[in-house]
Amino acid sequence: SWMWFNAAVISFATFAPDFFVSKGYEIGLAGFLTSLLMWGSLFLSPVVGRLIDRIGGREIFIGIGGATLSVAIYMIPNSTNLILPMIIMAIAVALVPAPIFSFPSKILEPTRLGLGFGIISTCMGIGTSFGPYLAGVIRDRTESYQMSFILLSVFAILVTLTAAILRVESSRTS
């Protein structure tokens, strides 16, 4: 899930400013709109973390975040008012990191936490490396952001699919 999440979010942050400029927005506003992506995490991550501590359901938070992110990214290319999908995206982005980073302490022995966080970091690196590359290749070949953003939506829905698989597998071992 973390790999797919980073592939979607970092790719969006990479290509959104140019997309917004191509839609006629000034560069400053394009940068601001893109930055909205992370404002949700800035304010909502502690709330999400607290909810996870109280009610659990890590996979559910990740799944809802991925599905919501997928829809919001898909809305962007055809939207006339970009503020709404960007706010939806900001909220979705806040739902994924806290549950991801809380997993190692719940599923690993304390002597394996370093390895667990190393795997999370590797997944982030893979997502941040191949996501923007693939999005750029599609943008170059199609000369359209539409197909690139569809790819990013697919990455985001794969966050949800991976979380669902994790939930099924963890219920089998419990």
C-alpha positions in Angstrom: 0.0 0.0 0.0 2.8 2.4 0.9 4.5 1.9 -2.5 1.3 2.6 -4.4 0.5 5.5 -2.2 3.9 7.1 -2.9 3.7 6.4 -6.6 0.3 8.2 -6.8 1.1 11.2 -4.5 4.7 11.9 -5.6 3.7 11.6 -9.2 0.8 14.0 -8.7 3.1 16.5 -6.9 5.5 16.2 -9.8 3.1 16.8 -12.6 0.3 18.8 -11.1 2.0 22.2 -11.2 2.6 21.9 -15.0 -0.9 20.6 -15.5 -2.4 23.6 -13.5 -0.3 26.0 -15.5 -1.5 24.3 -18.8 -5.0 25.1 -17.6 -4.2 28.8 -17.3 -3.3 29.1 -13.6 -0.4 31.3 -12.7 2.6 29.5 -11.4 2.2 30.7 -7.8 -1.4 29.5 -7.7 -0.4 26.2 -9.4 2.1 25.6 -6.7 -0.4 26.5 -4.0 -3.0 24.1 -5.4 -0.4 21.4 -5.5 0.6 22.1 -1.9 -3.0 21.5 -0.8 -2.2 17.8 -1.3 -0.1 17.8 1.9 -2.2 20.2 4.1 -4.5 17.4 5.1 -1.7 15.3 6.5 -0.3 18.4 8.3 -3.5 18.8 10.3 -5.3 15.5 10.2 -2.5 12.9 10.8 -2.6 13.2 14.6 -6.4 12.9 14.5 -6.1 9.8 12.3 -3.4 8.3 14.5 -5.6 8.8 17.6 -8.6 7.2 15.9 -6.4 4.2 15.0 -5.3 3.9 18.6 -8.9 4.0 19.8 -10.8 2.0 17.2 -8.2 0.1 15.2 -9.0 -0.7 11.6 -5.7 0.3 10.0 -6.5 -1.4 6.8 -9.9 0.3 6.6 -8.3 3.8 7.0 -5.7 2.9 4.3 -8.5 1.5 2.0 -10.7 4.5 2.4 -7.8 6.8 1.8 -6.7 5.0 -1.3 -10.2 4.9 -2.8 -10.9 8.5 -2.0 -7.5 9.6 -3.4 -8.2 7.6 -6.6 -11.6 9.4 -7.2 -10.1 12.8 -6.4 -7.2 12.4 -8.8 -9.5 11.1 -11.5 -11.7 14.3 -11.1 -8.8 16.7 -11.6 -8.4 16.8 -15.4 -12.0 17.5 -16.1 -12.8 19.7 -13.1 -13.8 23.3 -13.5 -13.3 24.0 -9.8 -10.0 22.4 -8.7 -10.4 23.4 -5.0 -13.0 20.7 -4.2 -11.0 17.7 -5.6 -7.8 19.1 -4.0 -9.5 19.3 -0.6 -10.8 15.8 -1.0 -7.3 14.6 -2.0 -5.8 16.4 1.1 -8.2 14.5 3.4 -7.5 11.2 1.6 -3.7 11.7 1.9 -4.1 12.1 5.6 -5.7 8.7 6.0 -2.8 6.6 4.8 0.6 7.4 6.5 -0.4 7.0 10.2 -1.8 3.5 9.8 1.1 2.4 7.6 3.7 3.6 10.1 1.8 2.0 13.0 1.8 -1.5 11.4 5.4 -2.6 12.3 4.9 -2.3 16.0 1.7 -4.3 15.8 2.8 -7.2 13.6 6.5 -7.6 14.2 8.6 -8.6 17.2 10.5 -5.7 18.7 13.8 -7.2 17.4 12.5 -6.9 13.8 11.2 -3.3 13.9 14.3 -1.9 12.1 13.7 -4.4 9.3 10.0 -3.5 9.2 10.7 0.2 8.8 13.4 -0.6 6.3 10.9 -2.4 4.2 8.5 0.6 4.4 11.3 2.9 3.3 12.1 0.6 0.4 8.5 0.6 -0.7 8.5 4.4 -0.5 11.6 4.5 -2.7 10.2 2.1 -5.3 6.9 4.1 -5.5 8.7 7.5 -5.7 11.0 6.2 -8.4 8.8 4.3 -10.8 5.5 6.3 -10.3 6.7 9.7 -11.7 8.7 7.9 -14.4 5.6 6.0 -15.7 3.4 9.0 -15.4 5.9 11.0 -17.4 6.2 8.4 -20.1 2.5 8.2 -20.4 2.3 12.1 -20.5 4.9 12.2 -23.2 3.4 9.4 -25.3 -0.2 10.7 -25.2 0.6 14.4 -24.9 -2.2 14.6 -22.4 -2.5 14.7 -18.6 -5.7 12.8 -18.7 -4.1 9.4 -19.2 -1.3 10.2 -16.7 -3.9 11.1 -14.1 -5.8 7.9 -14.8 -2.6 6.0 -14.1 -2.3 7.8 -10.8 -5.9 6.9 -10.0 -5.0 3.3 -10.7 -2.0 3.6 -8.3 -4.3 5.0 -5.7 -6.9 2.2 -6.0 -4.1 -0.3 -5.7 -3.5 1.2 -2.2 -7.1 0.0 -1.4 -6.7 -3.3 -3.1 -3.5 -4.0 -1.2 -5.0 -3.0 2.1 -8.0 -5.3 1.4 -5.6 -8.2 0.8 -3.7 -7.4 3.9 -7.0 -7.4 5.9 -8.0 -10.8 4.5 -4.6 -12.3 5.2 -4.3 -10.9 8.7 -7.8 -12.3 9.5 -6.7 -15.7 8.4 -3.6 -15.7 10.7 -5.6 -14.4 13.7 
